[in-house]
Amino acid sequence: MFRRGLRGLLAPVMALACLGAAAPAAGAHEARRAVPFVVSESQFERMFPDRDPFFTYAGLVEATRSYPGFARTGNLFVRRQEAAAFLANVSHETGGLHYKVAQDQSTYPVFCDTTQPYGCPAGQDAYYGRGAIMLSWNFNYKAAGDALGLDLLDNPWLVEQDPAVAWATALWYWDTQNGPGTMTGHQAMVRHAGFGETIRSLNGTAECDGGDPARMQHRVGLYLRFARTLHTPPGRRVTC
């Protein structure tokens, strides 16, 4: 997968800067942050009844403060659709939030790109998948850490130790990275491109365009179920 803390809580201005957007006025900032999160704790519990206790609802809500546009952009249906889309992909990647790290340890050394000038200071096998969208590769740990104000290059283990960081790195990818697609997951949902484009931004033709229909359909099934939980229509173009 192309994955790419919150000590003192990640400033929204920092997050917007990493998106290349101008920071809004303070009043607009607070107005956006004041919009309630569209997923209640009881709905979250229904979505992930067997999750690892590490993945807390409080950690998720805390992490959303770093990306105030997430699930707070557009009308109520669009906000719910984005939350359902993000959480469906998260569920697929982590086995329903059951796993906070990648399980195949034999692959761990693969995720050190030695061509990067900063190398792999935490060790060649330290940049395996972690968190809600399984952040992996040394360059992604560095980029996510730089965006969030954390030294994840030297301390990648923070992603599996702090629930808010585990969620924040997933939101960093969702809000700022196209991956092999043409838009971010956030853009796909708020621009009505459809859930299928969020799959493309995560795994491209490895799942889309006939790459792996079963895995794609598993994501789609989760999205449709979560959309029902949030009482919102799924919209068009749910496959890729």
C-alpha positions in Angstrom: 0.0 0.0 0.0 1.1 3.5 -0.7 0.8 4.9 2.8 2.1 6.9 3.6 1.0 13.7 17.8 0.3 15.4 19.0 2.2 16.7 21.8 0.4 19.9 22.5 -2.2 19.1 19.8 -1.4 19.6 16.2 -2.3 23.2 15.1 -4.9 23.4 12.4 -2.8 26.1 10.7 0.1 23.7 10.4 -2.2 21.1 8.8 -3.6 23.7 6.3 0.0 24.8 5.5 0.9 21.3 4.5 -2.0 21.3 2.2 -0.7 24.4 0.6 -3.8 26.4 1.6 -3.8 29.8 3.2 -4.8 29.9 6.8 -8.3 31.2 7.4 -9.1 34.0 9.8 -9.3 32.9 13.5 -13.1 33.3 13.5 -13.6 31.0 10.5 -11.2 28.5 12.1 -13.3 28.3 15.2 -16.5 28.1 13.2 -15.2 25.0 11.4 -14.0 23.3 14.5 -17.3 24.0 16.2 -19.1 21.7 13.8 -19.8 18.5 15.7 -18.1 15.3 14.4 -20.7 13.4 12.4 -19.9 10.0 14.0 -21.2 9.5 17.5 -19.3 7.3 20.0 -22.2 4.8 19.9 -22.0 4.6 16.1 -18.3 4.1 16.3 -18.8 1.3 18.7 -21.2 -0.4 16.3 -18.8 0.0 13.4 -15.9 -1.6 15.3 -17.3 -3.9 18.0 -14.1 -6.1 18.1 -11.5 -3.4 17.8 -8.2 -3.3 19.7 -8.9 -0.9 22.6 -5.9 1.1 21.4 -8.0 2.7 18.7 -10.1 5.0 20.8 -13.0 7.2 19.8 -11.4 10.0 21.8 -8.2 9.6 19.8 -10.0 9.9 16.5 -11.9 13.1 17.5 -8.7 14.6 18.9 -6.9 13.8 15.6 -9.6 15.5 13.5 -8.6 18.8 15.1 -5.5 18.7 12.9 -7.6 18.5 9.7 -10.7 20.6 10.5 -12.1 20.1 7.0 -12.4 16.3 7.5 -16.0 15.3 7.7 -16.9 18.9 8.3 -17.0 20.1 4.6 -20.2 20.3 2.6 -23.8 19.4 3.7 -24.6 16.8 6.3 -24.9 14.0 3.8 -21.4 14.8 2.3 -19.9 15.0 5.8 -21.3 11.6 6.8 -20.3 10.1 3.5 -16.7 11.2 4.0 -16.6 9.8 7.5 -18.1 6.5 6.3 -15.6 6.3 3.4 -12.6 7.0 5.6 -13.6 4.5 8.3 -14.5 1.9 5.7 -10.9 2.1 4.3 -9.5 2.1 7.8 -11.6 -1.0 8.7 -10.3 -2.8 5.6 -6.7 -2.0 6.3 -6.7 -3.0 9.9 -9.2 -5.9 10.0 -11.9 -3.8 11.7 -9.3 -1.9 13.8 -8.1 -5.3 15.2 -4.5 -4.7 14.1 -2.5 -1.6 14.9 0.7 -2.9 13.1 1.3 -4.9 10.0 1.3 -8.6 10.8 3.9 -10.0 8.3 7.2 -9.2 10.0 9.2 -10.6 7.2 8.3 -7.6 5.1 9.5 -5.0 7.7 12.9 -4.4 6.2 11.4 -3.7 2.8 10.1 -0.3 3.9 13.4 1.4 4.2 14.2 3.4 1.1 18.0 3.9 1.4 18.1 6.4 -1.5 16.6 9.0 0.8 19.2 11.4 2.1 18.0 11.0 5.7 18.1 7.2 5.5 16.5 5.1 8.1 17.8 6.3 11.5 15.4 4.2 13.5 16.7 1.0 11.8 16.0 -0.7 8.5 13.1 -2.7 9.8 11.4 0.2 11.7 9.1 1.6 9.1 6.5 -1.1 8.7 2.8 -0.4 8.6 1.2 1.2 11.7 -1.9 3.0 12.6 -5.3 3.4 11.2 -4.2 3.4 7.5 -0.9 1.4 8.1 1.6 4.2 7.6 4.7 2.7 6.0 8.1 3.6 4.4 10.6 6.0 5.9 9.7 8.8 3.5 6.1 8.7 4.6 7.0 8.7 8.3 9.2 11.7 7.6 6.5 13.6 5.6 3.7 12.8 8.1 5.9 13.7 11.0 6.9 17.0 9.4 3.2 17.9 8.7 2.1 16.9 12.2 5.1 18.4 14.1 6.4 15.1 15.3 9.7 13.3 14.8 8.3 10.1 13.3 11.5 9.4 11.3 13.5 8.8 14.5 10.5 7.5 16.5 8.1 5.7 14.2 6.9 3.6 17.2 4.9 6.6 18.4 2.3 5.7 15.8 1.6 2.4 17.6 1.9 4.0 21.1 -0.4 7.1 20.9 -4.0 6.6 19.6 -4.3 10.2 18.5 -1.1 9.9 16.4 -2.3 6.6 14.9 -5.4 8.4 13.8 -3.6 11.6 12.8 -1.2 9.9 10.4 -4.2 8.3 8.7 -5.9 11.6 8.3 -2.6 13.1 7.0 -2.7 10.6 4.2 -6.5 10.9 3.6 -6.4 14.7 3.5 -3.1 15.4 1.7 -1.9 12.4 -0.4 -3.1 11.3 -3.8 -1.1 8.0 -3.7 -1.5 6.3 -7.1 -4.8 8.2 -7.7 -5.5 11.7 -9.0 -7.0 13.2 -5.9 -7.0 12.7 -2.1 -9.6 10.7 -0.3 -11.0 13.9 1.1 -11.3 15.5 -2.3 -12.9 12.4 -3.8 -15.8 12.6 -1.3 -16.3 16.4 -1.1 -16.1 16.8 -4.9 -18.6 13.9 -5.4 -16.1 11.8 -7.3 -17.2 8.8 -5.3 -16.0 6.2 -2.9 -14.2 4.3 -5.7 -11.7 7.1 -6.1 -10.7 6.8 -2.4 -9.8 3.2 -3.1 -7.7 4.3 -6.1 -5.9 6.9 -3.9 -4.9 4.1 -1.5 -4.1 1.1 -3.8 -4.5 2.2 -7.4 -4.7 -0.6 -10.0 -3.7 -3.1 -7.3 -7.4 -3.2 -6.6 -9.0 -0.9 -9.2 -9.6 -1.6 -12.9 -9.9 -5.3 -12.3 -6.7 -5.6 -10.2 -8.3 -7.3 -7.3 -12.1 -7.1 -7.4 -12.6 -9.1 -4.2 -10.6 -6.7 -2.1 -12.3 -3.7 -3.8 -15.7 -5.2 -3.1 -14.8 -5.8 0.5 -14.1 -2.0 0.9 -17.3 -1.2 -0.9 -19.3 -3.5 1.4 -17.9 -1.8 4.5 -18.6 1.6 3.0 -22.3 0.7 2.3 -22.7 -0.7 5.8 -21.1 2.4 7.5 -23.2 4.7 5.3 -26.3 3.0 6.6 -25.0 3.3 10.2 -24.6 7.1 9.6 -28.0 7.3 7.9 -26.7 8.7 4.6 -27.0 7.6 1.0 -23.7 6.3 -0.4 -23.7 8.4 -3.5 -22.6 7.3 -7.0 -19.5 5.6 -8.3 -18.8 3.5 -5.2 -16.5 1.1 -7.2 -13.3 1.7 -9.2 
